[in-house]
Amino acid sequence: MGMHDGHRERMRERYMQYGGDAFSKHEFVEMILYYCYPRQDTNEMAHRLLDAFGGSVTRLVFSDPKTIAKLGGISERAAMLFSLIGESNRIMDIEKWDKAIVLDNTAVAGEYAKSYLHGLNVEKLYVVSMDNAYRVRSCTNAVTGTVVSAQLEMRRLVEIAVNNKAANIMLMHNHPSGIAKPSYEDIAMTSKACEALKPIGIELYDHIIVAGENYFSFRKNELINKIKGEMSDE
């Protein structure tokens, strides 16, 4: 058994006995790398990888595989493993919600949105279809890209709403910049969404922007009512 083999075996034994609490962040990353680099010293690799993501395991695992591989200098196979860990965490966070959850409360709706969008380094926009009592019928990923507010097609929005027999719609997307404040494009897109849904008798209930641990609700901040009021004045 070589020096690295002995070190790895001691690390595995420590994990089996004490769990993750016995490890620093770089040791945790180092152990994950074992499964892609069976014969290399992954200690330095783990330090370099963490440094590339500001020392944040969260930023690391919620990045896309190509970004992880490029910034961290690791193989795409290893990068995919970290990305799968992030996706697994996100799926578990989403699974805590009953499909019939009622989103008639901003605090609940904000936490619901965070479950889908927290920690992502790429922008995503979801369309949440709800019934008359604001029970969730479906949550659809409508856009993934760099400028989601500009890319949501109203035809796609109407299609999702109609196919899911929605009475109310909630939009939710993230700002990877960490700033929970709507841009001009976000406001313009929300206005277009209200206009597109109105002729088919479906209400835009809210639009929530997630940024880090924070979120911004158009409804709570009276922007939805303001937009609808401006539409009535036209």
C-alpha positions in Angstrom: 0.0 0.0 0.0 1.4 3.4 -1.0 1.5 6.6 0.9 -1.6 7.9 -0.8 -3.5 4.6 -0.3 -2.8 4.8 3.4 -4.0 8.4 3.6 -7.1 7.6 1.7 -7.9 4.6 3.9 -7.5 6.7 7.1 -9.8 9.4 5.6 -12.4 6.8 4.8 -12.2 5.3 8.3 -12.6 8.8 9.8 -15.6 9.5 7.7 -17.3 6.1 8.5 -16.7 6.7 12.2 -17.4 10.5 12.6 -19.2 11.5 9.4 -18.8 14.8 7.6 -18.5 16.9 10.7 -15.0 15.6 11.2 -13.9 17.1 7.8 -12.8 20.5 6.6 -14.3 21.6 3.3 -11.2 20.9 1.3 -11.0 17.4 2.9 -14.6 16.7 1.9 -13.8 17.8 -1.7 -10.6 15.8 -1.7 -12.6 12.6 -0.8 -15.1 13.1 -3.6 -12.2 13.4 -6.0 -10.9 10.0 -5.0 -13.7 8.4 -7.1 -12.4 10.1 -10.3 -8.7 10.0 -9.6 -7.9 6.6 -8.1 -4.1 7.1 -8.1 -3.4 10.8 -7.8 -2.9 13.0 -4.8 -6.2 15.0 -4.7 -5.3 17.2 -1.8 -3.8 20.0 -3.9 -6.5 19.5 -6.5 -9.1 20.0 -3.8 -7.6 23.3 -2.6 -7.3 24.6 -6.2 -10.9 23.6 -7.0 -12.3 25.3 -3.9 -10.2 28.4 -4.5 -11.7 28.7 -8.0 -15.2 29.0 -6.4 -14.3 31.4 -3.6 -14.0 28.6 -1.0 -17.7 27.8 -1.4 -18.8 24.2 -1.7 -22.3 25.5 -2.5 -21.0 27.6 -5.5 -19.0 24.6 -6.6 -21.7 22.0 -6.7 -24.4 24.3 -8.1 -22.2 25.3 -11.1 -22.6 23.5 -14.5 -20.1 20.8 -15.3 -18.2 22.7 -18.0 -17.7 25.7 -15.7 -16.5 23.4 -12.9 -14.0 21.6 -15.2 -12.7 24.9 -16.7 -12.3 26.9 -13.6 -11.2 24.0 -11.4 -8.9 22.4 -13.9 -10.4 19.0 -13.4 -11.8 16.4 -15.9 -15.4 16.7 -17.1 -16.1 13.3 -15.5 -15.1 14.7 -12.1 -16.9 18.0 -12.8 -20.1 16.0 -13.5 -19.9 14.2 -10.2 -19.8 17.5 -8.3 -22.7 18.8 -10.4 -24.7 15.7 -9.7 -24.2 16.3 -6.0 -25.7 19.8 -6.4 -28.6 18.5 -8.4 -29.3 15.8 -5.8 -29.4 18.4 -3.1 -31.8 20.6 -5.2 -34.1 17.6 -5.9 -34.2 16.8 -2.2 -35.0 20.4 -1.3 -37.9 20.4 -3.9 -39.2 17.0 -2.7 -40.1 18.4 0.7 -43.0 20.3 -1.0 -46.3 18.4 -1.4 -47.5 18.9 -5.0 -50.7 20.3 -3.7 -49.0 23.0 -1.7 -51.0 26.2 -1.4 -49.0 29.4 -2.3 -51.4 32.0 -1.1 -48.9 33.4 1.3 -45.8 35.3 0.2 -43.5 33.8 2.8 -44.4 30.2 1.7 -44.2 31.2 -2.0 -40.8 32.7 -1.4 -39.4 29.6 0.3 -40.9 27.5 -2.5 -39.1 29.6 -5.1 -35.8 29.3 -3.1 -36.1 25.5 -3.1 -36.0 25.5 -6.9 -33.5 28.4 -7.5 -31.2 28.8 -4.5 -27.5 28.5 -5.3 -27.8 28.2 -9.1 -25.1 30.0 -11.1 -27.2 30.0 -14.3 -30.5 31.8 -14.6 -33.7 29.8 -14.8 -37.3 30.8 -15.0 -40.1 28.6 -13.7 -43.8 28.9 -14.5 -46.0 27.7 -11.6 -49.5 26.8 -12.6 -52.1 27.0 -9.8 -55.8 26.5 -9.4 -58.4 28.9 -8.0 -57.3 28.2 -4.4 -53.6 28.7 -5.3 -52.8 25.0 -5.1 -49.8 24.1 -7.3 -50.8 22.0 -10.3 -47.4 22.0 -11.9 -44.0 23.8 -11.9 -42.4 24.1 -15.4 -38.8 25.1 -16.2 -39.6 27.5 -19.1 -36.2 29.2 -19.7 -32.6 28.5 -18.8 -30.0 31.0 -20.0 -28.2 34.2 -19.3 -31.1 36.7 -19.7 -34.2 34.8 -18.8 -36.5 37.9 -18.5 -35.8 38.8 -22.1 -36.2 35.3 -23.4 -39.6 34.1 -22.0 -41.9 33.9 -24.9 -45.5 34.8 -24.2 -46.7 32.0 -26.5 -44.8 29.5 -24.3 -46.2 31.0 -21.1 -49.8 30.8 -22.4 -49.2 27.2 -23.6 -48.0 26.1 -20.2 -50.9 27.9 -18.4 -53.5 26.4 -20.7 -52.0 22.9 -20.8 -52.0 22.8 -17.0 -55.6 24.2 -16.7 -54.2 27.1 -14.5 -56.4 29.7 -12.9 -53.4 31.6 -11.6 -49.8 31.7 -12.6 -46.7 32.6 -10.6 -43.4 33.3 -12.2 -40.1 32.7 -10.4 -36.5 33.1 -11.5 -33.1 33.7 -10.0 -30.4 36.4 -10.1 -27.0 34.7 -9.8 -25.6 38.2 -9.2 -27.0 38.0 -5.7 -29.1 41.2 -6.0 -32.8 40.5 -5.2 -34.1 43.5 -7.1 -36.1 43.5 -10.4 -34.4 44.9 -13.5 -36.2 46.9 -16.1 -36.4 43.8 -18.2 -37.9 41.9 -15.3 -40.6 44.5 -14.9 -41.3 44.7 -18.7 -41.6 40.9 -18.9 -44.0 40.8 -16.0 -46.2 43.4 -17.7 -46.2 41.4 -20.9 -47.1 38.3 -19.0 -50.1 40.0 -17.4 -51.2 41.2 -20.9 -50.8 37.7 -22.4 -52.7 35.9 -19.7 -55.6 38.4 -19.4 -57.5 37.5 -22.6 -57.7 33.8 -21.5 -58.9 34.7 -18.0 -55.8 33.6 -16.1 -54.3 35.9 -13.4 -50.6 36.5 -12.9 -50.5 36.1 -9.1 -46.9 36.9 -8.4 -43.4 37.0 -9.8 -40.6 36.1 -7.3 -36.9 36.8 -7.9 -34.5 34.7 -5.9 -31.0 35.9 -5.1 -28.9 34.0 -2.6 -30.8 33.7 0.6 -33.1 36.5 -0.3 -36.1 36.9 -2.6 -38.2 39.7 -4.0 -42.0 39.4 -4.5 -43.7 41.6 -7.0 -47.0 41.0 -5.2 -45.7 41.9 -1.8 -44.1 45.1 -3.1 -47.3 46.1 -4.9 -45.7 45.9 -8.4 -48.3 43.4 -9.7 -51.2 45.7 -8.8 -49.3 48.7 -10.2 -48.8 46.9 -13.5 -52.4 45.8 -13.7 -53.5 49.3 -12.9 -51.4 50.8 -15.7 -53.0 48.2 -18.1 -56.5 49.4 -17.0 -55.6 53.0 -17.7 -54.5 52.4 -21.2 
